[in-house]
Amino acid sequence: MEGYNQQLYKRLFDHLDENGDEKISALELQQCVQLIGRDMSFDEAEAAIAAHDSDNDGLLDFGDFVSLVEDSGTEEEKEHELKEAFRMYEMEGCGCITPESLKRMLDRLGETTTVDECRGMIARYDINGDGLLNFDEFVIMMRC
Protein backbone atom coordinates (compact mmCIF):
# COMPACT_ATOMS: atom_id res chain seq x y z
CA MET A 1 0.00 0.00 0.00
CA GLU A 2 2.85 2.39 0.71
CA GLY A 3 3.96 2.04 -2.90
CA TYR A 4 0.52 3.24 -3.97
CA ASN A 5 0.94 6.42 -1.86
CA GLN A 6 4.35 6.95 -3.42
CA GLN A 7 2.75 6.70 -6.87
CA LEU A 8 0.11 9.27 -5.90
CA TYR A 9 2.77 11.59 -4.48
CA LYS A 10 4.87 11.17 -7.63
CA ARG A 11 1.93 12.01 -9.90
CA LEU A 12 1.14 15.09 -7.85
CA PHE A 13 4.82 16.08 -7.73
CA ASP A 14 5.16 15.74 -11.50
CA HIS A 15 2.00 17.79 -12.02
CA LEU A 16 3.33 20.57 -9.78
CA ASP A 17 6.75 20.53 -11.41
CA GLU A 18 5.61 22.66 -14.34
CA ASN A 19 9.05 23.21 -15.82
CA GLY A 20 10.11 19.55 -15.52
CA ASP A 21 13.28 20.20 -13.55
CA GLU A 22 12.44 17.53 -10.92
CA LYS A 23 12.17 20.29 -8.29
CA ILE A 24 9.27 22.31 -6.93
CA SER A 25 9.84 26.00 -6.43
CA ALA A 26 8.05 28.27 -3.97
CA LEU A 27 5.98 29.67 -6.84
CA GLU A 28 4.94 26.17 -8.00
CA LEU A 29 4.02 25.20 -4.42
CA GLN A 30 2.04 28.42 -3.94
CA GLN A 31 0.12 27.84 -7.18
CA CYS A 32 -0.67 24.26 -6.17
CA VAL A 33 -2.10 25.32 -2.84
CA GLN A 34 -4.18 28.00 -4.55
CA LEU A 35 -5.52 25.40 -7.00
CA ILE A 36 -7.09 23.50 -4.12
CA GLY A 37 -8.68 26.66 -2.79
CA ARG A 38 -6.32 27.51 0.05
CA ASP A 39 -4.37 30.71 0.55
CA MET A 40 -0.59 30.63 0.76
CA SER A 41 1.63 33.64 0.35
CA PHE A 42 4.90 33.36 -1.50
CA ASP A 43 6.71 33.88 1.83
CA GLU A 44 4.74 30.99 3.37
CA ALA A 45 5.66 28.78 0.41
CA GLU A 46 9.32 29.70 0.82
CA ALA A 47 9.13 28.91 4.56
CA ALA A 48 7.51 25.53 3.89
CA ILE A 49 10.26 24.71 1.42
CA ALA A 50 13.00 25.89 3.77
CA ALA A 51 11.66 23.61 6.50
CA HIS A 52 11.89 20.53 4.25
CA ASP A 53 14.73 21.36 1.82
CA SER A 54 17.34 18.67 2.51
CA ASP A 55 20.06 20.07 0.24
CA ASN A 56 19.43 23.79 0.92
CA ASP A 57 18.95 24.70 -2.72
CA GLY A 58 15.66 26.52 -2.07
CA LEU A 59 13.67 23.86 -3.93
CA LEU A 60 11.88 20.62 -3.04
CA ASP A 61 13.03 17.44 -4.68
CA PHE A 62 10.67 14.44 -4.57
CA GLY A 63 11.90 13.21 -1.17
CA ASP A 64 11.55 16.71 0.30
CA PHE A 65 8.03 16.92 -1.15
CA VAL A 66 7.00 13.61 0.45
CA SER A 67 8.40 14.86 3.76
CA LEU A 68 6.37 18.06 3.43
CA VAL A 69 3.15 16.21 2.60
CA GLU A 70 3.52 13.62 5.34
CA ASP A 71 4.67 16.12 7.94
CA SER A 72 1.99 18.74 7.39
CA GLY A 73 -0.01 19.73 10.41
CA THR A 74 -1.77 18.33 13.43
CA GLU A 75 -4.21 15.45 13.23
CA GLU A 76 -7.06 17.98 13.18
CA GLU A 77 -5.45 19.84 10.27
CA LYS A 78 -4.84 16.58 8.42
CA GLU A 79 -8.50 15.59 8.90
CA HIS A 80 -9.58 18.97 7.55
CA GLU A 81 -7.27 18.59 4.54
CA LEU A 82 -8.62 15.11 3.86
CA LYS A 83 -12.17 16.49 3.91
CA GLU A 84 -11.18 19.21 1.44
CA ALA A 85 -9.47 16.68 -0.82
CA PHE A 86 -12.52 14.40 -0.63
CA ARG A 87 -14.77 17.27 -1.73
CA MET A 88 -12.50 17.90 -4.71
CA TYR A 89 -12.74 14.27 -5.84
CA GLU A 90 -16.41 13.89 -4.96
CA MET A 91 -17.65 16.74 -7.24
CA GLU A 92 -21.17 15.37 -7.70
CA GLY A 93 -22.70 16.27 -4.33
CA CYS A 94 -23.62 12.67 -3.53
CA GLY A 95 -21.20 12.30 -0.62
CA CYS A 96 -19.17 9.63 -2.42
CA ILE A 97 -16.42 9.46 -5.01
CA THR A 98 -17.72 7.83 -8.16
CA PRO A 99 -15.56 6.34 -10.92
CA GLU A 100 -16.59 9.28 -13.12
CA SER A 101 -15.67 11.94 -10.53
CA LEU A 102 -12.34 10.20 -9.87
CA LYS A 103 -11.61 10.19 -13.59
CA ARG A 104 -12.39 13.92 -13.88
CA MET A 105 -10.06 14.79 -11.00
CA LEU A 106 -7.25 12.60 -12.30
CA ASP A 107 -7.71 14.19 -15.74
CA ARG A 108 -7.28 17.61 -14.09
CA LEU A 109 -4.05 16.35 -12.55
CA GLY A 110 -2.82 15.27 -15.98
CA GLU A 111 -3.38 11.55 -15.41
CA THR A 112 -5.16 9.88 -18.32
CA THR A 113 -7.43 7.09 -17.11
CA THR A 114 -10.58 5.33 -18.17
CA VAL A 115 -13.72 5.01 -16.08
CA ASP A 116 -13.02 1.25 -15.87
CA GLU A 117 -9.53 1.91 -14.48
CA CYS A 118 -11.09 4.24 -11.91
CA ARG A 119 -13.57 1.51 -10.96
CA GLY A 120 -10.59 -0.74 -10.29
CA MET A 121 -8.89 1.90 -8.14
CA ILE A 122 -12.07 2.38 -6.13
CA ALA A 123 -12.62 -1.38 -5.75
CA ARG A 124 -9.36 -1.73 -3.79
CA TYR A 125 -10.74 0.42 -0.97
CA ASP A 126 -14.49 -0.07 -1.37
CA ILE A 127 -15.18 -1.79 1.94
CA ASN A 128 -18.98 -1.87 1.65
CA GLY A 129 -18.91 -3.01 -2.00
CA ASP A 130 -21.16 -0.27 -3.41
CA GLY A 131 -18.71 0.73 -6.15
CA LEU A 132 -18.15 4.16 -4.57
CA LEU A 133 -15.78 5.61 -1.99
CA ASN A 134 -17.34 7.24 1.04
CA PHE A 135 -15.23 9.51 3.23
CA ASP A 136 -14.10 6.74 5.60
CA GLU A 137 -12.95 4.57 2.69
CA PHE A 138 -11.20 7.60 1.15
CA VAL A 139 -9.30 8.18 4.41
CA ILE A 140 -8.15 4.56 4.42
CA MET A 141 -7.00 4.90 0.80
CA MET A 142 -5.07 8.09 1.49
CA ARG A 143 -3.35 6.67 4.57
CA CYS A 144 -2.29 3.43 2.89
N, C-alpha and C positions, 0 to 999 in steps of 0.2 A: 504494500500500500504506500510506503514511503516513496517508492519510485514514481508512483502516480502523482504525488504532490510535487516531486521534482519536475515532472513533465509539465504540470500546470504552471509552476513557477517559471520554467524555461520559456513556455509560450508567452506568458505575460512579459517576461524580461525582454524577449525578442521583439514583442509588439512595442514596448516602451523605447527600445533602442532604435530610434528613428533613423539615425545616420549609419547604423550597422557597424559601429566600432567596438562592439562587445562591452560597452560601458554605458552607464546611465548617468547623465549630467543632472545638475540641480534643476535646470529648465525642463528636461524630459520628465523628471520626477514630479515637478510642480504641475505640469500639464496632465499627467496621469491622474493625480489626485483630483484635479479639477474636472476631469472626465467623469469621475464617479460622483460628482456633486459635492465635493468637500472643498473647503478653502485651505490653501497653503500658500504662504508668501514665499518669495524666492529665498529670503533669509532662512525661513523654516526648512525649506528643502535643502539648503546648504548645510544647516545644522544637522539634519537627519543623515545626510551623507557623511559629514565629518564624524558622527558618532559610530558609523559602521564601515568606514573606509580603511581597509586593512593595509593598503600600501601607500596611504597618504597622497594620492594623486588627485584628490578632489572629485573622484568619480566612483561609482559603484560597479564592481565587476559582478558576475553572477553570484559568487559566494557571498559577497557583501550584501547583495540584494536579498538573498535568502535569509541572511542574518537579520536584516531590517524587517522583513515581513514576519518572521517568526518571533521577533523580539518586540513587536509593536504593541505597547499598552498593557493595561491591567486586564484582568478577566472580564470586567464589565465593559471596557472599551472594545475588547475582542468580540464579545457577544453583540455589541452594537454594530460593529463592522460586518459581522456575519449576517446580521439582519439586513443591513444596507445592500450587501452583495446579493443576498437571496432575492430582494426586491428587484434588483437589476436583471437577474436571470428569470424571475417569475413573469414579469411583463404583462401577463394576461388578466391579473386581478383575481385569479381563482385560488390563490393561496398555495399553489404548487408549481413546481417547474415541470413543464411539459417537454416532450422531445422537440417540438417546434420552437418553444421559447429558448431552449438550450441552444438549438441550432442558430437562431438569430443572434444570440449573445456571442457565440463562438465566431460567427461570421464577422461581427463588429470587431472582434479581437484579431481578425485576420486568419482565423483557422477555418479552412474549408472542410465541412462535414456534411453528411447526409442525415436526414431525419432518422433513418434506420441505425446509423452509427450512434446517434444521440440516444436512441432507445436502448442500445447496448450499454452505453455509459450509465444511463439511469438505472438499468436493471441490476448493476453491481451493488447499488446502495438502496434499492427499493425494498425495504424491509416488509412492508405490508402487501406488496405484489400488485399495486394498482396501476403500475406503469408510469407513475409520477413521483417526484421528490417533494415531500413536505419539508418544513423547516428542520425538523429533527433529523431526518435522513440527510439533508443537505449539510448539516453540522458534522455528522459522522463522515461524510464524503470529504469535507474540507480538512478535517483533522487526521485523516488517514494518509 
